[in-house]
Every structure is written in C-alpha cells, then in structure tokens.
Amino acid sequence: MRIVAEHLSYIYNARTPFAAKALDDVSLTIEEGEFYGIIGQTGSGKSTFVQHLNGLLRLPSSLKRKKKKKGKGVSPVLRVGEFDLSEKKTDFRALRKHVGMVFQYPEYQLFAETVEKDVAFGLLNFAEKGKKPSDEEVKRAVWEALEAVGLDPKEYAEKSPFELSGGQKRRVAIAGVIVTKPEILVLDEPAAGLDPLGKREVMDLLHKFHGDWCKTVVIVSHDMDEIAENCTRAAVFSEGKVVKEAPPKELFRETEELSSLGLDIPLVAKLCEALKERGVKIECDFTEDGFINAVLGRAALRGKEGQA
C-alpha cells in the first residue's frame, strides 16, 4: 500500500480565535516496503500528519474533493493504497484494519481486565458486520500477537496488564495493534522512555514485523540515532511543512541545516564531524556498523600502505 499526500493542510480549532495551522501544504509519498522516518521539533506537524493516515484526523468537509474553482487553489489528496481519504464514502473501519497506529506511550491506553482481552479488542472492533470471528479464532490471533512481541501467552494471557512492567505493558499495547496484521504500521515515538536495551528490543521487533508480514513501517521519532540506524528514508517537518526528505546517509550530512531547524544529528555523524576537523575523513552511512566498518577499512588500508 502506497501512501500519497498532496497539498495536505490541517487547522486545529478552525474558524475560532484559537485556530492553529498544524499542516501547511504537505506533499509526501511513502512507497510500499519502506521503513520510513519522520522527524521534527515538537509542534512541527509530525503527529498531526501520521494521524491522518488511518483517518483519526480527517480532511475537513470544506477541503474534501471538489471541482476545482478558478483562483481557489488545488484540492488536497490523501491516498493510502486503494483508500481515498478525501472521499466521504471511504470505509474508515476497513482502512484502520490495514493501517495500525501505535501512539506514544501506548501502555497508558491499556484498559481491559486481562492481557488477552486487551489485545483482542482491536480484532473484534474491526471485524466486519456479520463476520465476527469465533472465540477460537480470536484466541489464536491474540496468542500469535503475544508471541510476536516476545510474551509467552501461557504466562501472560490471563494476567492483568496493570501488573506488568513498563516494557511488558508496551509489548502488550503493540500486540493489540498488530493482532490484525496491518499492512502499514505507524508508530509515534515507539521507543520513548525506554533504556538502550529496551529501545533496541522494540526496534528489533519492528524489523521482524517488517520482514514477516508488515509491508511498510512509519516511525515518528526525536531520536536521530534511531532514524539513522533503521530508516530507508526520512522527512523533516518544520512549522507544518516538509522541508527536507532523503535517505539518512544524505540527510545527516546537512548538519548546519538541521541545526538551524533545532534538530540534533546522530552520534556517529558527530564523530565523523569531529574526526573531519582533525583531518580524518570517514565516509559512512551514519550507522554504528557503517562507522566501525569504515574505520576498520581505513586502518587496514593504512596498514597495507605502511607495509609497502
């Protein structure tokens, strides 16, 4: 499922004294199969944009597809696969089955008596009318989702989610989204608040989903190392606009531009900058493995030159 946004704008509290433009003529395409990153300062429009992708925020009625009038500009376009989100007739229930959304700190949204019931909620909620899955089908899907996030269903299914650790709660919350096996998985700060090991475990899970059944992953993140290590491409949002879009290895070369937008760069990019100032130029993709391989390759080359 390809994501295409053209001339997308959004105003909170429109036509009131508190109106605030969150998106301003955003055009962006995310290809099927990508592990895509979205970065920007708080208030830049990142979360507003991704909440459009499964219809949590909809195009205002005044912006829905109309016949273009002279002098009135262009109508916004938002398509996710076969779903045209600018049309009133769009089946948003079906859309949300295909586009899973995991909010920041999703563990705070757990509510059911048991882990199994919490994870099952989304599956039952998105079931088509007259096609409610059997109890056996629900249990099978829930247990598969728990196993996918690394929780043994025999141990955790009947537990209260409120008895679990923070990391376990987050896994349960993610299981509740992936239980329908969405084609697109959108996550807002998926590793926020976790220690380094927890962050790595969550990102490893996302790559596993991406490799097994989830065609496209989109993450919103303030962590530039997370973007550099995991994403195929990334877009930079600022004041509701997309100001830059490129693969991380190109994006993080623009250190001055990113700094002017109030953004940091990955630790590896900082190391490369520091070495460059000392006359040592390291070419890499700003991942840890890329940096290590580049340094080892440079050392091996210098060793050969020394032997010669």
C-alpha positions as CSV (number, residue, x, y, z in Angstrom):
1,M,0.0,0.0,0.0
2,R,1.5,3.3,-1.2
3,I,0.9,6.5,0.8
4,V,0.4,9.6,-1.2
5,A,-0.3,13.0,0.3
6,E,-0.6,16.1,-1.9
7,H,-1.3,19.7,-0.7
8,L,-2.5,18.4,2.7
9,S,-3.2,21.1,5.3
10,Y,-4.9,21.0,8.7
11,I,-6.0,23.6,11.1
12,Y,-6.9,22.9,14.7
13,N,-9.9,24.8,16.1
14,A,-10.6,26.2,12.6
15,R,-12.7,29.4,12.4
16,T,-12.2,30.2,16.1
17,P,-9.9,32.6,17.9
18,F,-7.7,29.6,18.8
19,A,-7.1,28.4,15.3
20,A,-3.6,26.9,14.7
21,K,-2.3,25.6,11.5
22,A,-0.6,22.3,12.1
23,L,0.0,21.2,8.4
24,D,0.7,23.6,5.6
25,D,0.5,22.3,2.1
26,V,2.3,19.0,2.8
27,S,3.1,16.7,-0.2
28,L,4.8,13.4,0.6
29,T,4.9,9.9,-0.9
30,I,5.9,6.8,1.1
31,E,6.5,3.8,-1.0
32,E,5.3,0.3,-0.1
33,G,8.1,-1.6,1.6
34,E,9.8,1.4,3.2
35,F,10.9,1.7,6.8
36,Y,10.2,5.5,6.9
37,G,11.1,8.1,9.5
38,I,9.5,11.4,10.3
39,I,11.4,13.9,12.4
40,G,11.0,17.5,13.6
41,Q,10.7,19.6,16.7
42,T,7.6,19.4,18.9
43,G,4.7,21.2,17.2
44,S,6.2,20.7,13.7
45,G,3.2,18.7,12.4
46,K,4.7,15.2,12.6
47,S,2.0,13.6,14.8
48,T,-0.8,15.5,13.0
49,F,0.3,14.1,9.7
50,V,0.5,10.5,10.8
51,Q,-2.9,10.7,12.5
52,H,-4.3,11.4,9.0
53,L,-3.0,8.1,7.7
54,N,-5.8,6.0,9.2
55,G,-8.4,8.6,9.5
56,L,-8.1,9.6,13.1
57,L,-7.9,13.1,11.8
58,R,-10.0,13.6,8.6
59,L,-9.9,16.2,6.0
60,P,-12.4,18.9,6.9
61,S,-15.6,18.9,4.8
62,S,-14.6,22.1,3.2
63,L,-11.4,20.5,1.9
64,K,-12.8,17.3,0.6
65,R,-12.6,16.6,-3.1
66,K,-14.5,19.3,-5.1
67,K,-14.4,20.6,-8.5
68,K,-11.5,23.0,-8.7
69,K,-12.6,26.6,-9.0
70,K,-10.5,29.3,-10.6
71,G,-8.4,31.1,-8.1
72,K,-9.3,28.7,-5.3
73,G,-6.1,26.6,-5.4
74,V,-5.8,22.8,-5.6
75,S,-7.8,20.2,-3.6
76,P,-5.8,18.1,-1.2
77,V,-5.2,14.4,-2.0
78,L,-4.6,11.7,0.6
79,R,-4.5,8.1,-0.6
80,V,-3.4,5.0,1.3
81,G,-3.4,2.1,-1.1
82,E,-6.9,1.7,-2.5
83,F,-8.4,4.1,0.1
84,D,-9.0,7.7,-0.9
85,L,-9.2,9.6,2.4
86,S,-10.6,12.7,0.7
87,E,-13.8,10.9,-0.1
88,K,-16.8,10.8,2.2
89,K,-17.6,7.2,1.2
90,T,-14.3,5.9,2.4
91,D,-14.6,2.8,4.6
92,F,-12.5,4.0,7.6
93,R,-13.1,0.9,9.6
94,A,-11.6,-1.2,6.8
95,L,-8.8,1.3,6.4
96,R,-7.9,1.0,10.1
97,K,-7.6,-2.7,9.8
98,H,-4.9,-2.2,7.2
99,V,-3.2,0.8,8.9
100,G,-2.2,0.1,12.5
101,M,-1.4,3.1,14.8
102,V,0.7,2.9,17.9
103,F,0.7,6.1,19.9
104,Q,3.4,7.5,22.1
105,Y,3.5,5.6,25.5
106,P,0.8,3.2,24.3
107,E,0.9,1.3,27.6
108,Y,-1.2,4.2,29.1
109,Q,-4.0,3.1,26.9
110,L,-4.4,-0.4,28.3
111,F,-7.8,-0.9,29.9
112,A,-9.1,-4.5,30.0
113,E,-9.2,-7.0,32.9
114,T,-6.7,-9.3,31.2
115,V,-3.9,-9.1,28.6
116,E,-5.9,-11.4,26.3
117,K,-9.0,-9.2,26.4
118,D,-7.0,-6.1,25.8
119,V,-5.2,-7.5,22.8
120,A,-8.5,-8.9,21.4
121,F,-10.3,-5.6,21.5
122,G,-8.9,-4.3,18.2
123,L,-9.5,-7.6,16.4
124,L,-13.2,-7.6,17.5
125,N,-13.6,-3.9,16.8
126,F,-12.5,-4.1,13.2
127,A,-14.5,-7.3,12.4
128,E,-17.0,-6.9,9.6
129,K,-20.6,-6.9,10.4
130,G,-21.9,-10.5,10.4
131,K,-18.3,-11.9,10.3
132,K,-17.4,-11.8,13.9
133,P,-14.5,-14.3,14.5
134,S,-15.1,-17.3,16.7
135,D,-13.7,-17.5,20.2
136,E,-11.1,-20.0,18.9
137,E,-10.1,-17.7,16.1
138,V,-9.8,-14.7,18.5
139,K,-7.7,-16.7,20.9
140,R,-5.4,-18.0,18.2
141,A,-4.8,-14.5,16.8
142,V,-4.2,-13.0,20.3
143,W,-1.7,-15.7,21.2
144,E,0.1,-15.2,17.9
145,A,0.3,-11.5,18.6
146,L,1.7,-12.0,22.1
147,E,4.3,-14.5,20.8
148,A,5.2,-12.0,18.1
149,V,6.1,-9.4,20.7
150,G,8.0,-11.9,22.9
151,L,5.4,-12.6,25.6
152,D,4.5,-16.2,26.3
153,P,0.7,-16.3,26.1
154,K,0.5,-19.2,28.6
155,E,2.1,-16.9,31.2
156,Y,0.6,-13.6,30.3
157,A,-2.8,-14.0,28.6
158,E,-4.8,-14.2,31.9
159,K,-2.7,-11.6,33.8
160,S,-3.9,-8.1,34.4
161,P,-2.0,-5.7,32.2
162,F,-1.6,-3.4,35.1
163,E,0.5,-5.9,37.0
164,L,3.2,-5.9,34.3
165,S,6.4,-4.0,34.0
166,G,6.6,-0.9,31.8
167,G,8.3,-2.8,29.0
168,Q,5.9,-5.6,29.1
169,K,2.9,-3.2,29.0
170,R,4.3,-1.6,25.9
171,R,4.6,-5.0,24.2
172,V,1.0,-5.8,25.1
173,A,-0.1,-2.4,23.6
174,I,1.8,-3.2,20.4
175,A,0.3,-6.7,20.3
176,G,-3.1,-5.1,20.4
177,V,-2.3,-3.2,17.2
178,I,-0.6,-5.9,15.3
179,V,-3.2,-8.6,16.1
180,T,-4.9,-7.6,12.8
181,K,-1.6,-7.8,11.0
182,P,-1.9,-4.4,9.3
183,E,0.0,-3.8,6.0
184,I,1.1,-0.4,7.3
185,L,2.3,0.1,10.9
186,V,2.6,3.7,12.1
187,L,4.3,4.4,15.5
188,D,4.7,7.7,17.3
189,E,8.0,7.6,19.3
190,P,7.9,3.8,19.6
191,A,11.0,3.7,21.9
192,A,10.3,6.8,24.0
193,G,11.2,6.4,27.7
194,L,13.0,3.1,27.3
195,D,16.5,2.3,28.3
196,P,19.0,1.5,25.5
197,L,18.3,-2.3,25.7
198,G,14.6,-1.7,25.6
199,K,14.9,0.6,22.6
200,R,16.9,-2.0,20.7
201,E,14.4,-4.7,21.5
202,V,11.5,-2.6,20.3
203,M,13.3,-1.7,17.0
204,D,14.2,-5.4,16.5
205,L,10.5,-6.3,16.9
206,L,9.5,-3.7,14.3
207,H,12.1,-5.1,11.8
208,K,10.8,-8.6,12.5
209,F,7.3,-7.5,11.7
210,H,8.5,-5.6,8.6
211,G,10.3,-8.8,7.4
212,D,7.5,-11.2,8.1
213,W,4.1,-9.5,7.2
214,C,4.1,-5.8,7.6
215,K,4.8,-4.2,4.3
216,T,5.6,-0.6,5.5
217,V,6.7,0.8,8.8
218,V,6.5,4.6,9.6
219,I,8.0,5.9,12.8
220,V,7.9,9.4,14.3
221,S,11.0,10.0,16.4
222,H,13.1,12.6,18.1
223,D,16.0,10.2,18.3
224,M,18.3,10.8,15.3
225,D,20.3,7.7,16.0
226,E,17.1,5.7,15.8
227,I,16.4,7.2,12.4
228,A,19.9,6.6,11.1
229,E,20.0,3.0,12.2
230,N,16.7,1.9,11.0
231,C,15.1,4.0,8.2
232,T,15.3,3.8,4.4
233,R,14.2,7.5,4.1
234,A,13.1,10.3,6.4
235,A,11.2,13.5,6.1
236,V,11.9,16.6,8.2
237,F,8.9,18.6,9.3
238,S,9.1,22.2,10.4
239,E,6.2,24.6,11.1
240,G,3.8,22.2,9.4
241,K,5.8,21.8,6.2
242,V,8.1,19.1,4.8
243,V,11.4,21.0,4.4
244,K,13.7,18.0,3.6
245,E,13.4,14.4,2.6
246,A,16.2,12.0,1.9
247,P,17.8,8.7,3.0
248,P,19.5,9.2,6.4
249,K,23.0,8.9,4.9
250,E,22.2,12.0,2.8
251,L,20.0,13.8,5.3
252,F,22.5,13.8,8.2
253,R,25.3,15.4,6.1
254,E,23.3,18.6,6.2
255,T,24.4,19.4,9.8
256,E,24.0,23.1,9.6
257,E,20.6,23.0,8.0
258,L,19.3,20.5,10.7
259,S,20.8,22.6,13.4
260,S,19.0,25.7,12.1
261,L,15.8,23.7,12.5
262,G,16.6,22.9,16.1
263,L,17.4,19.3,15.4
264,D,20.3,17.2,16.5
265,I,22.3,14.7,14.4
266,P,23.2,11.1,15.2
267,L,26.2,10.3,17.5
268,V,28.0,8.7,14.6
269,A,27.6,11.9,12.5
270,K,29.1,13.9,15.4
271,L,32.1,11.6,15.5
272,C,32.6,11.9,11.7
273,E,32.4,15.7,12.1
274,A,34.9,15.7,15.0
275,L,37.3,13.5,13.0
276,K,36.9,15.7,9.9
277,E,38.0,18.7,12.0
278,R,41.2,16.8,12.8
279,G,41.9,15.9,9.2
280,V,40.4,12.4,9.2
281,K,37.6,12.0,6.7
282,I,35.3,9.0,7.3
283,E,32.7,8.1,4.7
284,C,29.8,6.1,6.1
285,D,26.0,5.8,6.3
286,F,25.9,7.1,9.9
287,T,25.0,3.7,11.4
288,E,27.2,2.2,14.1
289,D,28.1,-0.8,11.9
290,G,28.8,1.5,8.9
291,F,31.1,3.7,11.0
292,I,33.0,0.7,12.5
293,N,33.5,-0.9,9.1
294,A,34.7,2.4,7.6
295,V,37.2,2.9,10.4
296,L,38.4,-0.7,10.2
297,G,38.7,-0.4,6.4
298,R,40.7,2.8,6.7
299,A,43.0,1.2,9.3
300,A,43.5,-1.8,7.1
301,L,44.4,0.4,4.1
302,R,46.9,2.4,6.2
303,G,48.4,-0.9,7.3
304,K,48.9,-2.0,3.8
305,E,50.4,1.3,2.8
306,G,52.8,1.1,5.8
307,Q,53.9,-2.4,4.7
308,A,54.5,-1.2,1.2
